[in-house]
Amino acid sequence: MPAAEHDHVYKILDLVGSSETSIDDAIKNAISRASKTVREMRWFEVVQTRGHIENGTVGHYQVTLRVGFTLEE
């Protein structure tokens, strides 16, 4: 019997994205890259934000995401 539309089961994957521009771009970079090999991604949660300092300025941003995707039947 097929599962009802509301009976979702998710697998969770941790990703780390980075960007020299912004936290937003770091998130987009991680999701864009993962979407090339991970199907059915449905949601994400930012679990950690950090960055690298170079010469007194922000060198790059790094964001750890928890991404949920549905399992195939």
LUMLOTOR-477987 format. One record per atom (N, C-alpha, C, O): x, y, z; residue number from 0; atom name. Coordinates in steps of 0.02 Angstrom, whole numbers, plus 50000, padded with zeros to 5 digits. Example, Ala and Ser with C-alpha at 12.3 -4.5 7.8 and 13.67 -1.06 7.14 Angstrom:
<pts>
PT      x      y      z    n  atom
PT  50660  49716  50390    0     N
PT  50615  49775  50390    0    CA
PT  50660  49835  50390    0     C
PT  50712  49834  50423    0     O
PT  50642  49888  50354    1     N
PT  50684  49947  50357    1    CA
PT  50645  50002  50394    1     C
PT  50670  50057  50402    1     O
</pts>
This chain:
<pts>
PT      x      y      z    n  atom
PT  50042  49942  50000    0     N
PT  50000  50000  50000    0    CA
PT  50045  50062  50000    0     C
PT  50089  50067  50043    0     O
PT  50035  50109  49953    1     N
PT  50077  50169  49952    1    CA
PT  50063  50214  50012    1     C
PT  50007  50216  50038    1     O
PT  50115  50249  50034    2     N
PT  50108  50295  50091    2    CA
PT  50065  50354  50072    2     C
PT  50066  50376  50014    2     O
PT  50028  50380  50119    3     N
PT  49988  50440  50107    3    CA
PT  50034  50499  50096    3     C
PT  50093  50497  50117    3     O
PT  50009  50551  50065    4     N
PT  50049  50611  50050    4    CA
PT  50081  50641  50113    4     C
PT  50136  50669  50108    4     O
PT  50049  50635  50170    5     N
PT  50075  50666  50231    5    CA
PT  50121  50620  50271    5     C
PT  50149  50641  50321    5     O
PT  50129  50559  50249    6     N
PT  50172  50511  50285    6    CA
PT  50243  50513  50256    6     C
PT  50262  50469  50217    6     O
PT  50281  50564  50274    7     N
PT  50348  50573  50248    7    CA
PT  50400  50542  50294    7     C
PT  50394  50545  50355    7     O
PT  50451  50512  50265    8     N
PT  50509  50488  50301    8    CA
PT  50569  50523  50270    8     C
PT  50579  50522  50209    8     O
PT  50610  50555  50312    9     N
PT  50666  50593  50287    9    CA
PT  50732  50562  50311    9     C
PT  50736  50532  50364    9     O
PT  50782  50569  50270   10     N
PT  50851  50554  50289   10    CA
PT  50884  50623  50297   10     C
PT  50868  50669  50260   10     O
PT  50930  50629  50344   11     N
PT  50962  50693  50357   11    CA
PT  51035  50689  50337   11     C
PT  51070  50641  50352   11     O
PT  51057  50741  50303   12     N
PT  51125  50746  50278   12    CA
PT  51155  50812  50302   12     C
PT  51122  50864  50298   12     O
PT  51216  50811  50328   13     N
PT  51250  50872  50348   13    CA
PT  51293  50896  50290   13     C
PT  51330  50857  50260   13     O
PT  51288  50961  50275   14     N
PT  51327  50992  50222   14    CA
PT  51363  51053  50251   14     C
PT  51339  51084  50298   14     O
PT  51420  51070  50222   15     N
PT  51454  51131  50241   15    CA
PT  51467  51170  50176   15     C
PT  51499  51145  50130   15     O
PT  51440  51231  50175   16     N
PT  51450  51274  50116   16    CA
PT  51493  51334  50135   16     C
PT  51494  51354  50193   16     O
PT  51528  51361  50087   17     N
PT  51569  51420  50101   17    CA
PT  51562  51471  50045   17     C
PT  51543  51455  49989   17     O
PT  51578  51533  50062   18     N
PT  51574  51587  50014   18    CA
PT  51618  51645  50038   18     C
PT  51623  51657  50098   18     O
PT  51649  51679  49992   19     N
PT  51686  51739  50009   19    CA
PT  51640  51799  50014   19     C
PT  51660  51852  50038   19     O
PT  51577  51792  49992   20     N
PT  51531  51847  49987   20    CA
PT  51484  51855  50046   20     C
PT  51479  51908  50075   20     O
PT  51448  51800  50065   21     N
PT  51397  51806  50117   21    CA
PT  51377  51738  50144   21     C
PT  51392  51686  50114   21     O
PT  51342  51739  50200   22     N
PT  51313  51679  50229   22    CA
PT  51261  51650  50181   22     C
PT  51258  51590  50170   22     O
PT  51220  51694  50153   23     N
PT  51168  51674  50106   23    CA
PT  51199  51636  50047   23     C
PT  51173  51584  50026   23     O
PT  51253  51661  50020   24     N
PT  51286  51627  49964   24    CA
PT  51316  51561  49985   24     C
PT  51317  51513  49946   24     O
PT  51341  51556  50047   25     N
PT  51368  51493  50072   25    CA
PT  51313  51440  50074   25     C
PT  51325  51382  50056   25     O
PT  51253  51460  50096   26     N
PT  51196  51414  50097   26    CA
PT  51179  51392  50027   26     C
PT  51171  51332  50013   26     O
PT  51172  51440  49982   27     N
PT  51154  51425  49912   27    CA
PT  51207  51380  49879   27     C
PT  51189  51336  49841   27     O
PT  51270  51393  49893   28     N
PT  51324  51352  49863   28    CA
PT  51319  51279  49886   28     C
PT  51326  51233  49846   28     O
PT  51306  51268  49951   29     N
PT  51300  51200  49977   29    CA
PT  51241  51163  49946   29     C
PT  51248  51106  49924   29     O
PT  51184  51196  49943   30     N
PT  51124  51164  49916   30    CA
PT  51130  51152  49841   30     C
PT  51111  51099  49816   30     O
PT  51157  51201  49806   31     N
PT  51165  51193  49733   31    CA
PT  51211  51135  49717   31     C
PT  51196  51095  49672   31     O
PT  51266  51130  49752   32     N
PT  51314  51076  49738   32    CA
PT  51284  51008  49756   32     C
PT  51291  50960  49718   32     O
PT  51251  51004  49814   33     N
PT  51221  50940  49836   33    CA
PT  51165  50918  49789   33     C
PT  51155  50858  49779   33     O
PT  51129  50966  49760   34     N
PT  51073  50948  49716   34    CA
PT  51095  50912  49653   34     C
PT  51054  50882  49618   34     O
PT  51160  50914  49638   35     N
PT  51185  50878  49579   35    CA
PT  51186  50802  49591   35     C
PT  51186  50764  49543   35     O
PT  51189  50780  49655   36     N
PT  51192  50709  49669   36    CA
PT  51140  50684  49718   36     C
PT  51128  50624  49723   36     O
PT  51108  50729  49755   37     N
PT  51057  50710  49804   37    CA
PT  50989  50730  49778   37     C
PT  50977  50789  49764   37     O
PT  50944  50681  49771   38     N
PT  50877  50695  49746   38    CA
PT  50828  50705  49804   38     C
PT  50841  50682  49860   38     O
PT  50774  50738  49790   39     N
PT  50718  50746  49837   39    CA
PT  50736  50784  49901   39     C
PT  50708  50770  49954   39     O
PT  50782  50833  49896   40     N
PT  50795  50875  49955   40    CA
PT  50733  50918  49967   40     C
PT  50705  50946  49920   40     O
PT  50712  50924  50030   41     N
PT  50650  50958  50047   41    CA
PT  50658  51017  50093   41     C
PT  50620  51065  50088   41     O
PT  50706  51015  50139   42     N
PT  50713  51070  50187   42    CA
PT  50785  51073  50212   42     C
PT  50824  51026  50203   42     O
PT  50802  51130  50242   43     N
PT  50867  51137  50273   43    CA
PT  50862  51178  50337   43     C
PT  50815  51217  50346   43     O
PT  50911  51168  50380   44     N
PT  50915  51204  50443   44    CA
PT  50988  51224  50451   44     C
PT  51033  51183  50444   44     O
PT  51001  51287  50466   45     N
PT  51069  51310  50479   45    CA
PT  51085  51292  50551   45     C
PT  51052  51315  50597   45     O
PT  51137  51251  50560   46     N
PT  51155  51228  50627   46    CA
PT  51218  51261  50654   46     C
PT  51231  51259  50714   46     O
PT  51258  51289  50610   47     N
PT  51319  51323  50632   47    CA
PT  51342  51373  50580   47     C
PT  51338  51360  50520   47     O
PT  51365  51430  50603   48     N
PT  51392  51481  50559   48    CA
PT  51460  51501  50586   48     C
PT  51468  51515  50646   48     O
PT  51509  51504  50543   49     N
PT  51575  51526  50563   49    CA
PT  51609  51559  50503   49     C
PT  51582  51559  50448   49     O
PT  51667  51586  50515   50     N
PT  51703  51619  50460   50    CA
PT  51777  51620  50473   50     C
PT  51802  51599  50526   50     O
PT  51812  51644  50424   51     N
PT  51884  51647  50426   51    CA
PT  51904  51721  50421   51     C
PT  51879  51757  50378   51     O
PT  51948  51742  50464   52     N
PT  51971  51812  50465   52    CA
PT  52039  51816  50432   52     C
PT  52085  51779  50449   52     O
PT  52045  51863  50385   53     N
PT  52109  51875  50351   53    CA
PT  52125  51950  50354   53     C
PT  52087  51991  50330   53     O
PT  52181  51966  50384   54     N
PT  52203  52036  50388   54    CA
PT  52150  52082  50418   54     C
PT  52141  52138  50394   54     O
PT  52115  52059  50470   55     N
PT  52066  52100  50504   55    CA
PT  51999  52107  50470   55     C
PT  51957  52147  50492   55     O
PT  51988  52069  50416   56     N
PT  51922  52071  50382   56    CA
PT  51898  51999  50372   56     C
PT  51936  51951  50379   56     O
PT  51835  51993  50354   57     N
PT  51807  51927  50341   57    CA
PT  51835  51900  50275   57     C
PT  51826  51930  50223   57     O
PT  51869  51843  50279   58     N
PT  51898  51812  50219   58    CA
PT  51846  51768  50184   58     C
PT  51841  51770  50123   58     O
PT  51808  51729  50223   59     N
PT  51753  51691  50195   59    CA
PT  51707  51668  50251   59     C
PT  51725  51665  50310   59     O
PT  51646  51652  50231   60     N
PT  51594  51627  50276   60    CA
PT  51588  51552  50266   60     C
PT  51597  51526  50211   60     O
PT  51572  51517  50320   61     N
PT  51561  51445  50316   61    CA
PT  51499  51428  50357   61     C
PT  51492  51449  50415   61     O
PT  51453  51390  50327   62     N
PT  51389  51374  50358   62    CA
PT  51379  51298  50356   62     C
PT  51387  51267  50304   62     O
PT  51361  51269  50413   63     N
PT  51343  51199  50417   63    CA
PT  51268  51193  50414   63     C
PT  51233  51225  50454   63     O
PT  51243  51153  50368   64     N
PT  51171  51144  50358   64    CA
PT  51152  51072  50373   64     C
PT  51191  51026  50359   64     O
PT  51094  51062  50400   65     N
PT  51064  50996  50406   65    CA
PT  51009  50996  50353   65     C
PT  50963  51037  50356   65     O
PT  51014  50950  50305   66     N
PT  50967  50948  50248   66    CA
PT  50927  50884  50253   66     C
PT  50955  50829  50262   66     O
PT  50861  50890  50245   67     N
PT  50817  50832  50245   67    CA
PT  50796  50815  50174   67     C
PT  50777  50860  50136   67     O
PT  50798  50751  50157   68     N
PT  50772  50731  50092   68    CA
PT  50731  50668  50101   68     C
PT  50744  50627  50145   68     O
PT  50681  50661  50058   69     N
PT  50636  50603  50064   69    CA
PT  50669  50541  50035   69     C
PT  50707  50546  49986   69     O
PT  50655  50485  50065   70     N
PT  50682  50422  50041   70    CA
PT  50639  50396  49984   70     C
PT  50578  50403  49984   70     O
PT  50671  50366  49936   71     N
PT  50634  50336  49880   71    CA
PT  50605  50269  49903   71     C
PT  50632  50235  49945   71     O
PT  50549  50253  49874   72     N
PT  50516  50190  49892   72    CA
PT  50542  50133  49852   72     C
PT  50520  50076  49860   72     O
</pts>
